[in-house]
Amino acid sequence: MVDFRGLETLVWVAALGSFRKAADRLGATQPAISHRITQLEEQVGAKLLVRDMRVVTPTSQGRELLIYAEKLLALRTEMLAHVRDKSAIRGVVRLGAAESIVQTWLPDFIKQVDQIYPQLSIEIEVDISLNLQTKVMDQEIDIAFLQGPISGPRISNRLLCEYPIRFIASPALKLPNPASITDLAQYPIITFSRKTQPYEMVKALFSTPGSPKIRIHASASMATAVRLALEGIGVAAIPADLVRQELMANKLEVIQTEQTLPPLSFFASWVAAPETYEVGLVADIAARTAVKWTKEVNVSA
């Protein structure tokens, strides 16, 4: 008889394209995963996966079975969701978060998780969005709050919030306000690390014909970027939401310019599968927390 464990294993091997990654995700050994697939193939009487040196892909029969497997596992998850006591939901969700989220509404999010699901633990890893994308795809983390969305098979993306990027500087620099690009170029531009969207946007803004040359101080740490701006070392191109208190205290000011940078869109991204029930709960709470944060920011602005 075909059991749920075999179907679950098939879904994860197909989703991740690897016996090793599926073993890591399911907390099993690679031989155990291989045995489950072999047993499932014997039970249905068909070859379900094609194995080669690089990636594992489903056969035509495997793709057909996956449709039913996902429906069955989703139905089981739906059943448990309706009958399970929320306070009894437990486990560990591995969360990756970009620092912009950490510096704004992540603490409120953790408070909400603790209140609604007191038995659910969150393991937090802070990294740049580029690295978080890779970790989601490789299933090193369960979900990420990052600049996105992520494009890939079985990836679910949910828009959380948008952060407008502003030029921010210490009043000690005595920049004109509004300022021109030439005014800003007198000082280093402090922004996100290389290969990130904000870094490339800043670089492109000052790369048009006739634009002045600039120096960019890139940092993966927004706390460092804010500190550099406070010390008057340069002009920061960062989300204003990160420095609300400093702006209210007049320690920093937003420098108005004719040229604007597009806002940063942040998403919750995870590998979708019937067994990622807790991950979906986390995404729901994150979306509600981000909306509340955005409303509070707009009211106080």
N, C-alpha and C positions, 0 to 999 in steps of 0.2 A: 504494500500500500504506500502511495506517495504521501510523505509527511511534509509539514510546514518547514522544517529545518532544511530539507533538500531544496525546496522551492526558494526559500530565502537565500540560500547559498548560490543558487543559479542566478537570481536577480542581482546579487552583489558582484559576482564574477563578471557578469555581462556588463554591469554598470561601470565597473572599474577597469575591465579589460585585463585583469591579472589575478591569478590564484593567490599570489603573495599579498597583494593589497586587500583582497577579500578576506584572507586569513587575519590580517591585522585589524580589519574593521569588525569582524565577528569574534575576535578573541580566540581564534583557533590556530592550529598548526597548518602549514601548507599541505602536508600529506592528508590531514583530516578533511580539508576542503576538497582535495582531489578525490578522496574516497567517497564523499557525499555526492559529487557529480557523477562518478562512475556508477554508484548505486542508483541514482536517479535515472541515468540512461538505461540501466538494466530494467528498471521498473516500467519505463515507458516504451522500451524496445526501440530506441532511436538514438542516434548520435546528436548531442545537443550543442556541443562547443567544438570549435576548431582551434587547436593549440599549435602555436608556432613560437619562434624565439622571442618575438617582440610583444605581441598582444593576443589576447584570447577573444574570439568573436563567436557569436551564436550562429549555428546552422539555420537553414530554413525551418526545420522542425523546432529548433531551439527558440527561434523568434516567435513561432506560434505558441509554444508552451509559455513563453515569457508573458504574453498577453494575459493568459489565464492565471498565471502565477501572481502577477501584480494585482489582478482583480481580487483573487482570494486573500492575499496578504493585506490589501487595502480594506477589504471587508472585515477581516479579523481586527485590524487596527481600529476601524470605526466602531465595531462592537465593544471593544475594550474602552474606547473613549466615552461611550455612553453609559457604561455601567461602573467604570472605575471611579473611586473617590479621588478627587484632586489631591487631597492631602497625602494619598498613598503613592502618588507618582514619584518615583525615585530614579536615581541613576546619575550619570555624569555627562554633561554636554561640554565638549571641547570648543571653546569660542575663541576666534581670532578677531581682533579689533584694531582698526586704524587709530592712531593717536588723536585725531580730531574728534572721534567719538569718545575716547577715553577722557578727554579734557572737557567734555560737555555733558552729555546725558547718560553715560554709562553707569555712574553710581545710582541714578534714579532707576535705571533698568534693573540692576542687581537687587535693589530694595523690593521692586515689584515681583521679581522671581521668588525671592525669599518669602514674601508675604503670601503669594498664591500657591506656590509649590515648595513648601518648607523642606521636603525630602530630596529636592533636586539640587545637585551641585553643579557649579559652573567653574570650569578651568579656563582662565583667561590668558591669552597670549597676545602681546602687542607687537605689531610689525607693520611695515609699509604694505600698501595694498597689493603691489606687484607680487610680493612674497606670499601674501595671504591667498591670492588667486591660486598659486601653485599648490599650496597646502590643502586648499579645498578640493582641488582636482585629484590630488594624491591621497585624499582622505586622512591626512595627518591631523586635521581638525574637522569638526562636524559642521560648523557654520562660521561665516565671517561677516563682520560689518565693515564694509570697505568701499572704496571708490570703484564703481562698477558700471554696468553689470558684467558678469562673467559669461562668456559664450562657450558652450560645450555640451556634450550629450548628457541628458538627465540633470542638468543644472537648473535649479529654481532660483529666481531672482525676485526680490520684493523691494520696491523703492521705500526707503526710510525717510530721508530728508535731503535738503539741498543747503549748502553753505555758500553764501556769496563771498567771493574773494575781494579783499580791499587792500589798498596800500595804506600801511599803518606805520607811524613814526613817533618818536619822542618829540614833545614840543621844544626840547633843547636844540633840535636841529634847525628850528626856525625856518622850515620850508614854507613857501607861499602856499596858500590854500584857497582856491584850487591851484594845483601845480601842473606844469607841463612835463612831458616825458624827459625833456632836457633837465628840468629841475630835479627829478627823481634820480637821474643818472649821475648826479654829483656824488651819490653815496652808493655803497654796495646794496644790492637787492637781496634780501634774506627770504628764502622760501623753502619749499619741500625738497627732498633729496632728488638726485638725478634719476632720470627714467620715469619720473612720476608725471601725471598730467599737469599739475600746477607749474612744475619746473619748465616743462615744454611750452606752456602757455606764456610764461614770463619771457622765456628766451625768444619766442616768436614775436612778441609785442615789441621787443627792442631790436628785431632783425629786419625791419622794413627799411627800404631805401631812405637814407637821410637820417636814420635814427642814431642817437649817440651810443657809443660803446659802453657796456656796463660790466661790472663784476658781480657774479652771483655767489652768495654764500649759501650753499645747500645743506640742509640738515634733515635727518630722519626724525629728529626729536623736535616737536613743536614747542616743548618747554624751553629748549635751547634757543629756538628762533625768537620766542617772546622775550627771553632774557637779553638777547643781543639787541633787540629793538628798544627795550627799556634802557639799555646802556648807551643808546644813541650811536651804535656802531653802523647802522644802516636802516634802510626802509624795508619793512616786512611786507611781503605779499602773501597773506594768510587769511583764513576766515576770521571775520570780526567777532564771531561768536566765541572764539577762543580767548578773547581779551575783553570781555564785557566789563569786568570789574575795573581793569586798568583804564578803560575808556571813561567809565563813570567817575573815576578818581582823577581824571585829567593827567594821568601818567603817560598815556598814549593818546594819539588822535588819528582819526581817519582822514587821509589826504584825498580830497576829491580830484579827479582827473577826467579829461574828455574820453580817454581810452579806458575801457572796462575789460575785466577778465570774466569769462563764463563761470557760473557757479559750479561747485563740485557736487556731484550727485552720489549719495551713499546708499548702498543696497545691503540687504541681508541675502547672502548667497549660500546655497548648500546643495549637495547631491540628493536629488529627490528619489525616494524609495519608500515602499509601504511601511518599512520598519523605522523610519525616521520620525516617529510620532512626537517625541520630546523636542526634537529640533524644530518642528512646526510650531509647537507651543512657544518656544523661545522667540521665534520670528514674529509671532503675533504680539507678544509683550513688547518686543523691540519697536514694532511699528506704532503701537499705541503710545509708548514713551516718547518716541521721536516726534510724533504729532503734537503731543502736549508741550514738549520743549519748544517746538517751533512757534506755537501759539503764544507761549509766555515771552519768547524773544520779541515777537511782533508787537505785543502789548507794551513791553518796556522800551521798545525802540523809539 
